[in-house]
Amino acid sequence: ARANLVIGQPNFSLRITDPTPRNMNFPVGLAFTTGGHLLVSDLAHNRVLLFLRPANGDFTNFQAANNVFGQSDFSSVVASNAANRMFAPRGIAVDVDDRLYVADSGNNRLHIYNRVPLAGTDAAPALTIGNLN
């Protein structure tokens, strides 16, 4: 089967790595919320992006992310051990209550965010487990 949708790049042949709501540089993990929204960890940009699935619809090519976790905005990519920042996030998971679990590998810790589809801009994790430099 051939892919019929690309998220994180303008199309199947271009590779743009600028940090924006539409581009990813090194996507590693993905997870879906209970409402079908997509979360993707972007290792090179030290963030996790949330793509909302349109009501009564589906994702679209080159769709923009609606929220970013681990950075203050979509254009920042700083690796940091600050409480609401990330450094090389890898694996992610979402539970039935839409809590997001992020393996913040560069900081040797786990971030847990509550109700990610409703999270505001620059959301702080509800809980962090591990290295608290």
Phi, psi and omega in degrees: 000143179261142176295145179237011182211136175232127176239135180104350177212157183294331179198187185283347185250338180271153174227103179246127186250006177300139179285111177218175175292346183255340185252146171236155181251321182210071179294135183239302184248156174216152180205156179243142175281174179296335178271004178086012177282148185258134172243137181226130174275131181247091189304312185289336178259007174055049184204168171236132181255143176248122177250118180279132175281125181300145177300134180055030181214198180221172178297158179236158177303136176058033180295141178279144174289152180264337181208158179230139176244138178098349177224158181283338179202178184286341183263351178275145180221017186294129173281129184209154174259013175300158188303324182249027178239170182225163175219104178060060177293138182243260184292142176224156177209156177230136178263183185292347176259015180060032170277133179262130177249124183238123173279100180275080193297323181292339178253004179054049182210170178239126174262142174234122179249140178271144172039064187300327179296339181256000184295144179275184178295138178054045181297141175266148176296147176289330182207141173233131181242130177120208187299113180249060183318000000 
